[in-house]
């Protein structure tokens, strides 16, 4: 049985708040650990020569994602207060939450798209790092990311002029494209790391397998999110509002979890221009592939 739109937004407010609270804590911890590791006295001269952490792709993306998720969360809180406090009747609240043309709703949708683009871009970047800047392997995920961005942008415009969430025929395609991007990237990352660890396990393969496990876990959460949304949307349940609008907080949480594990040294992910991430065995394997 589908909950009412008011109930769905109350659930959204609760779940998104929980996700954002965990994300905020992990983001602060991971940023502190990463800065301390790369700027501390134990950092190697090679790390310092490669540049500042504040100009690295991973660090800049993490900060940008944090800003986007925070703005989305503020818009979610604002809509919740307007809908639950400033409306006089249940009918008015229902009309407000169903109106996707309000400024707060538009901000929610726009920053939802931005968070998805940044999240997919970060997993594509990890694929690029693991394959040591091999451009052909990026063709498929870049295409799916581009199509997803266009579809999501059009979907946001359509939704702002519709009378219901279910009036948007393109809404279901964005999670599918995101799922394809993540499955592709994880498959190729896993294949590369699995190949490397067969010849490098004594000298660092264990760390690489830890990294693979972490990335696979994040992909599993993405996949679960996409499947839940497709089920809710397909059955025209108002729970789809909860799943889709809690997406940015989930994306931020997943990436902060990866960054925290990196900061704690559970893996050896590379921060371009700042750190030694993948050990030399990865470079060795990539060199043989590029020949």
DORO-936774 format. One record per residue (C-alpha): residue number from 1; residue in three letters; x, y, z. Coordinates in nm, 4 decimals. Each point is the difference from the previous one (the first is absolute). Example, Ala and Ser with C-alpha at 12.3 -4.5 7.8 and 13.67 -1.06 7.14 Angstrom:
- 1,ALA,1.2300,-0.4500,0.7800;
- 2,SER,0.1370,0.3440,-0.0660;
This chain:
- 1,UNK,0.0000,0.0000,0.0000;
- 2,UNK,0.1405,0.3369,-0.1021;
- 3,UNK,0.0337,0.2593,0.2785;
- 4,UNK,-0.1460,0.3453,-0.0452;
- 5,UNK,0.2201,0.2720,-0.1441;
- 6,UNK,0.0138,0.1661,0.3409;
- 7,UNK,0.1152,-0.3224,0.1660;
- 8,UNK,0.2580,-0.0556,-0.2758;
- 9,UNK,0.1496,0.3447,0.0560;
- 10,UNK,0.0121,-0.0594,0.3750;
- 11,UNK,0.1877,-0.3241,-0.0633;
- 12,UNK,0.2284,0.1871,-0.2417;
- 13,UNK,0.0726,0.2667,0.2608;
- 14,UNK,0.0947,-0.2699,0.2530;
- 15,UNK,0.2109,-0.2219,-0.2278;
- 16,UNK,0.1739,0.2862,-0.1806;
- 17,UNK,0.0823,0.1558,0.3366;
- 18,UNK,0.1465,-0.3270,0.1241;
- 19,UNK,0.2094,-0.0447,-0.3144;
- 20,UNK,0.1192,0.3605,0.0047;
- 21,UNK,0.0963,-0.0176,0.3682;
- 22,UNK,0.2135,-0.3094,-0.0584;
- 23,UNK,0.1421,0.1562,-0.3169;
- 24,UNK,0.0932,0.3215,0.1801;
- 25,UNK,0.1920,-0.1896,0.2687;
- 26,UNK,0.1805,-0.2231,-0.2507;
- 27,UNK,0.0809,0.2955,-0.2263;
- 28,UNK,0.1622,0.1931,0.2849;
- 29,UNK,0.1950,-0.3067,0.1147;
- 30,UNK,0.1168,-0.0960,-0.3490;
- 31,UNK,0.1051,0.3560,-0.0845;
- 32,UNK,0.1977,0.0306,0.3227;
- 33,UNK,0.1705,-0.3376,-0.0478;
- 34,UNK,0.0832,0.0685,-0.3628;
- 35,UNK,0.1448,0.3452,0.0656;
- 36,UNK,0.1980,-0.1252,0.3005;
- 37,UNK,0.1390,-0.2949,-0.1953;
- 38,UNK,0.1020,0.1984,-0.3056;
- 39,UNK,0.1169,0.3180,0.1738;
- 40,UNK,0.1510,-0.1522,0.3136;
- 41,UNK,0.3642,-0.0626,0.0831;
- 42,UNK,-0.0232,-0.3602,-0.1206;
- 43,UNK,-0.0929,0.0986,-0.3532;
- 44,UNK,0.2714,-0.0838,-0.2484;
- 45,UNK,0.1884,0.2581,-0.2053;
- 46,UNK,-0.1549,-0.1510,-0.3128;
- 47,UNK,-0.3477,0.0784,0.1300;
- 48,UNK,0.0954,0.3588,0.0731;
- 49,UNK,0.1538,0.0467,-0.3433;
- 50,UNK,-0.3164,-0.1148,-0.1742;
- 51,UNK,-0.1989,0.2935,0.1298;
- 52,UNK,-0.2523,0.0958,0.2620;
- 53,UNK,-0.2862,-0.2176,0.1111;
- 54,UNK,-0.2287,0.3014,-0.0382;
- 55,UNK,0.0411,-0.0127,-0.3796;
- 56,UNK,-0.0422,-0.3764,-0.0339;
- 57,UNK,-0.2900,-0.1458,-0.1942;
- 58,UNK,-0.1237,-0.2159,0.2875;
- 59,UNK,0.0126,0.2779,0.2595;
- 60,UNK,-0.1669,0.2616,-0.2222;
- 61,UNK,-0.2710,-0.2485,-0.1019;
- 62,UNK,-0.0645,-0.0924,0.3638;
- 63,UNK,-0.0380,0.3671,0.0981;
- 64,UNK,-0.2260,0.0702,-0.2976;
- 65,UNK,-0.2140,-0.3032,0.0794;
- 66,UNK,-0.0286,0.1125,0.3623;
- 67,UNK,-0.1263,0.3430,-0.1078;
- 68,UNK,-0.2525,-0.1519,-0.2425;
- 69,UNK,-0.1317,-0.2531,0.2543;
- 70,UNK,-0.0230,0.2681,0.2687;
- 71,UNK,-0.2035,0.2324,-0.2219;
- 72,UNK,-0.2297,-0.2885,-0.0921;
- 73,UNK,-0.0458,-0.0853,0.3679;
- 74,UNK,-0.0831,0.3625,0.0848;
- 75,UNK,-0.2619,0.0034,-0.2771;
- 76,UNK,-0.1461,-0.3242,0.1371;
- 77,UNK,-0.0236,0.1453,0.3514;
- 78,UNK,-0.1524,0.3212,-0.1336;
- 79,UNK,-0.2697,-0.1881,-0.1931;
- 80,UNK,-0.0747,-0.2125,0.3037;
- 81,UNK,-0.0514,0.3046,0.2218;
- 82,UNK,-0.2188,0.1759,-0.2562;
- 83,UNK,-0.2080,-0.3118,-0.0611;
- 84,UNK,-0.0439,-0.1029,0.3636;
- 85,UNK,-0.0045,0.3360,0.1784;
- 86,UNK,-0.1168,0.2706,-0.2396;
- 87,UNK,-0.2986,-0.1778,-0.1527;
- 88,UNK,-0.3369,0.0104,0.1712;
- 89,UNK,-0.1547,-0.3253,-0.1158;
- 90,UNK,0.1076,-0.3436,-0.1165;
- 91,UNK,-0.1320,0.0811,-0.3446;
- 92,UNK,0.2204,0.3103,-0.0260;
- 93,UNK,0.3027,-0.1995,0.1145;
- 94,UNK,-0.0726,-0.2654,-0.2616;
- 95,UNK,-0.0243,0.2656,-0.2702;
- 96,UNK,0.3272,0.1597,0.1127;
- 97,UNK,0.2010,-0.3221,-0.0015;
- 98,UNK,-0.1457,-0.0935,-0.3385;
- 99,UNK,0.0967,0.3375,-0.1484;
- 100,UNK,0.3410,-0.0485,-0.1610;
- 101,UNK,0.0128,0.3547,-0.1386;
- 102,UNK,0.0782,0.1692,0.3312;
- 103,UNK,0.3537,0.1426,0.0363;
- 104,UNK,0.0904,-0.2479,0.2757;
- 105,UNK,-0.1175,-0.2975,-0.2076;
- 106,UNK,0.1950,0.1215,-0.3032;
- 107,UNK,0.3127,0.0428,0.2144;
- 108,UNK,-0.0493,-0.3518,0.1319;
- 109,UNK,-0.0208,-0.1436,-0.3521;
- 110,UNK,0.2898,0.2039,-0.1400;
- 111,UNK,0.2358,-0.0951,0.2817;
- 112,UNK,-0.1216,-0.3581,-0.0212;
- 113,UNK,0.1255,-0.0056,-0.3600;
- 114,UNK,0.3277,0.1679,0.0974;
- 115,UNK,0.0671,-0.2503,0.2777;
- 116,UNK,-0.0635,-0.2910,-0.2363;
- 117,UNK,0.2361,0.1471,-0.2609;
- 118,UNK,0.2750,0.0583,0.2582;
- 119,UNK,-0.0443,-0.3463,0.1518;
- 120,UNK,0.0192,-0.1713,-0.3395;
- 121,UNK,0.2966,0.2178,-0.0991;
- 122,UNK,0.1895,-0.1088,0.3111;
- 123,UNK,-0.0450,-0.3702,-0.0732;
- 124,UNK,0.1052,0.0641,-0.3612;
- 125,UNK,0.3074,0.1792,0.1333;
- 126,UNK,0.0860,-0.3026,0.2131;
- 127,UNK,-0.0314,-0.2166,-0.3100;
- 128,UNK,0.2341,0.2395,-0.1831;
- 129,UNK,0.2546,-0.0181,0.2839;
- 130,UNK,-0.0075,-0.3790,0.0285;
- 131,UNK,0.0449,-0.0366,-0.3760;
- 132,UNK,0.2793,0.2614,0.0137;
- 133,UNK,-0.1607,0.2555,-0.2282;
- 134,UNK,-0.1132,-0.2483,-0.2634;
- 135,UNK,-0.2445,0.2082,-0.2059;
- 136,UNK,-0.1813,-0.2719,-0.2026;
- 137,UNK,-0.1309,-0.1628,0.3174;
- 138,UNK,-0.1764,0.3266,0.0884;
- 139,UNK,-0.2078,0.0232,-0.3186;
- 140,UNK,-0.3036,-0.1938,0.1257;
- 141,UNK,-0.0338,0.1632,0.3449;
- 142,UNK,0.0522,0.3474,-0.1443;
- 143,UNK,-0.2777,-0.0638,-0.2523;
- 144,UNK,-0.2381,-0.1298,0.2676;
- 145,UNK,0.0894,0.2912,0.2293;
- 146,UNK,-0.0641,0.2513,-0.2777;
- 147,UNK,-0.3329,-0.1579,-0.0947;
- 148,UNK,-0.0982,-0.0197,0.3672;
- 149,UNK,0.0796,0.3691,0.0481;
- 150,UNK,-0.2090,0.1019,-0.3004;
- 151,UNK,-0.2907,-0.2264,0.0946;
- 152,UNK,0.0070,0.1184,0.3617;
- 153,UNK,0.0048,0.3655,-0.1082;
- 154,UNK,-0.2962,-0.0499,-0.2329;
- 155,UNK,-0.1774,-0.2027,0.2687;
- 156,UNK,0.0453,0.2820,0.2507;
- 157,UNK,-0.1517,0.2481,-0.2449;
- 158,UNK,-0.2926,-0.2320,-0.0774;
- 159,UNK,-0.0640,-0.0682,0.3687;
- 160,UNK,-0.0161,0.3711,0.0816;
- 161,UNK,-0.2908,0.0369,-0.2449;
- 162,UNK,-0.1818,-0.3201,0.0906;
- 163,UNK,-0.2806,-0.0582,0.2440;
- 164,UNK,0.1447,-0.3180,0.1470;
- 165,UNK,0.3280,-0.1850,0.0382;
- 166,UNK,-0.1330,-0.2708,-0.2249;
- 167,UNK,-0.0648,0.2423,-0.2878;
- 168,UNK,0.3718,-0.0098,-0.0798;
- 169,UNK,0.0701,-0.2899,-0.2404;
- 170,UNK,0.3782,0.0570,0.0139;
- 171,UNK,0.0388,-0.0177,0.3758;
- 172,UNK,0.0610,-0.3748,0.0083;
- 173,UNK,0.2873,0.0098,-0.2500;
- 174,UNK,0.2440,0.2011,0.2114;
- 175,UNK,0.0426,-0.2718,0.2687;
- 176,UNK,0.0375,-0.2611,-0.2738;
- 177,UNK,0.2785,0.1955,-0.1690;
- 178,UNK,0.1678,0.0627,0.3355;
- 179,UNK,-0.0189,-0.3715,0.0740;
- 180,UNK,0.1542,-0.0858,-0.3390;
- 181,UNK,0.2846,0.2469,0.0585;
- 182,UNK,0.0789,-0.1423,0.3433;
- 183,UNK,-0.0256,-0.3650,-0.1017;
- 184,UNK,0.2286,0.0606,-0.2982;
- 185,UNK,0.2597,0.1869,0.2053;
- 186,UNK,-0.0033,-0.2509,0.2839;
- 187,UNK,0.0304,-0.2912,-0.2421;
- 188,UNK,0.3067,0.1455,-0.1699;
- 189,UNK,0.1552,0.1124,0.3293;
- 190,UNK,-0.0554,-0.3465,0.1410;
- 191,UNK,0.1434,-0.1692,-0.3069;
- 192,UNK,0.3120,0.2173,0.0089;
- 193,UNK,0.0608,-0.0418,0.3720;
- 194,UNK,-0.0704,-0.3725,-0.0067;
- 195,UNK,0.2554,-0.0411,-0.2793;
- 196,UNK,0.2592,0.2044,0.1861;
- 197,UNK,-0.0411,-0.1772,0.3323;
- 198,UNK,0.0767,-0.3359,-0.1577;
- 199,UNK,0.3591,0.1149,-0.0565;
- 200,UNK,0.0381,0.2602,0.2753;
- 201,UNK,-0.1683,-0.1464,0.3088;
- 202,UNK,0.3247,-0.0233,0.2043;
- 203,UNK,0.0867,0.3649,-0.0725;
- 204,UNK,-0.3314,0.1782,0.0343;
- 205,UNK,-0.2717,-0.2042,-0.1590;
- 206,UNK,-0.1849,-0.0239,0.3311;
- 207,UNK,-0.0436,0.3785,0.0137;
- 208,UNK,-0.1287,-0.0011,-0.3558;
- 209,UNK,-0.2564,-0.2633,0.0876;
- 210,UNK,-0.1119,0.2101,0.2947;
- 211,UNK,-0.0505,0.2895,-0.2397;
- 212,UNK,-0.1986,-0.2243,-0.2341;
- 213,UNK,-0.2229,-0.1127,0.2867;
- 214,UNK,-0.0654,0.3612,0.0997;
- 215,UNK,-0.0940,0.1079,-0.3520;
- 216,UNK,-0.2218,-0.3060,-0.0506;
- 217,UNK,-0.1832,0.0838,0.3233;
- 218,UNK,-0.0683,0.3523,-0.1258;
- 219,UNK,-0.1221,-0.1352,-0.3336;
- 220,UNK,-0.2335,-0.2381,0.1838;
- 221,UNK,-0.1601,0.2945,0.1807;
- 222,UNK,-0.0403,0.1835,-0.3313;
- 223,UNK,-0.1598,-0.3099,-0.1519;
- 224,UNK,-0.2363,-0.0448,0.2947;
- 225,UNK,-0.1027,0.3651,-0.0224;
- 226,UNK,-0.0712,-0.0299,-0.3743;
- 227,UNK,-0.2003,-0.3220,0.0384;
- 228,UNK,-0.2083,0.1386,0.2871;
- 229,UNK,-0.0823,0.3094,-0.2016;
- 230,UNK,-0.0978,-0.1981,-0.3097;
- 231,UNK,-0.2294,-0.2209,0.2086;
- 232,UNK,-0.1607,0.2977,0.1743;
- 233,UNK,-0.0397,0.1942,-0.3235;
- 234,UNK,-0.1308,-0.3010,-0.1909;
- 235,UNK,-0.2683,-0.0630,0.2627;
- 236,UNK,-0.0756,0.3756,0.0169;
- 237,UNK,0.0741,0.0054,0.3699;
- 238,UNK,0.0734,0.3290,0.1693;
- 239,UNK,0.3022,-0.1709,0.1553;
- 240,UNK,0.1818,0.0890,-0.3206;
- 241,UNK,0.0198,0.3540,0.1417;
- 242,UNK,0.1942,-0.1356,0.2978;
- 243,UNK,0.2388,-0.2047,-0.2111;
- 244,UNK,0.0757,0.2574,-0.2692;
- 245,UNK,0.0295,0.3037,0.2294;
- 246,UNK,0.2160,-0.1833,0.2546;
- 247,UNK,0.2388,-0.0825,-0.2856;
- 248,UNK,0.2408,0.2953,0.0469;
- 249,UNK,0.0473,-0.0759,0.3703;
- 250,UNK,0.0601,-0.3661,-0.0843;
- 251,UNK,0.2515,0.0918,-0.2726;
- 252,UNK,0.1842,0.2253,0.2424;
- 253,UNK,-0.0048,-0.2671,0.2699;
- 254,UNK,0.1425,-0.2653,-0.2327;
- 255,UNK,0.2833,0.2226,-0.1193;
- 256,UNK,0.0799,0.1220,0.3517;
- 257,UNK,0.0180,-0.3616,0.1142;
- 258,UNK,0.2575,-0.0740,-0.2698;
- 259,UNK,0.1998,0.3113,0.0871;
- 260,UNK,-0.0051,-0.0845,0.3718;
- 261,UNK,0.1377,-0.3467,-0.0661;
- 262,UNK,0.2677,0.1537,-0.2209;
- 263,UNK,0.0904,0.2437,0.2759;
- 264,UNK,0.0213,-0.2829,0.2527;
- 265,UNK,0.2358,-0.1869,-0.2309;
- 266,UNK,-0.2354,-0.2921,-0.0673;
- 267,UNK,0.0738,0.0291,-0.3676;
- 268,UNK,0.2437,0.1682,-0.2347;
- 269,UNK,-0.2133,0.2153,-0.2206;
- 270,UNK,0.1833,0.2655,-0.1944;
- 271,UNK,-0.0561,0.3690,0.0456;
- 272,UNK,0.1283,0.1453,-0.3235;
- 273,UNK,0.2751,0.2501,0.0467;
- 274,UNK,0.0268,-0.0508,0.3737;
- 275,UNK,0.0545,-0.3536,0.1146;
- 276,UNK,0.1337,-0.3342,-0.0816;
- 277,UNK,-0.3099,-0.2012,-0.0238;
- 278,UNK,0.0341,-0.3131,-0.1917;
- 279,UNK,0.3301,-0.1650,0.0657;
- 280,UNK,0.2610,-0.0423,-0.2654;
- 281,UNK,-0.1417,-0.3391,-0.0920;
- 282,UNK,-0.2974,0.1746,-0.1567;
- 283,UNK,0.2263,0.2136,-0.2108;
- 284,UNK,0.1920,-0.3083,-0.1009;
- 285,UNK,-0.3146,-0.1774,-0.1141;
- 286,UNK,-0.1200,0.3048,-0.1898;
- 287,UNK,0.3331,0.0327,-0.1754;
- 288,UNK,-0.0223,-0.3499,-0.1315;
- 289,UNK,-0.3559,0.0626,-0.1211;
- 290,UNK,0.0922,0.3164,-0.1828;
- 291,UNK,0.2673,-0.1676,-0.2051;
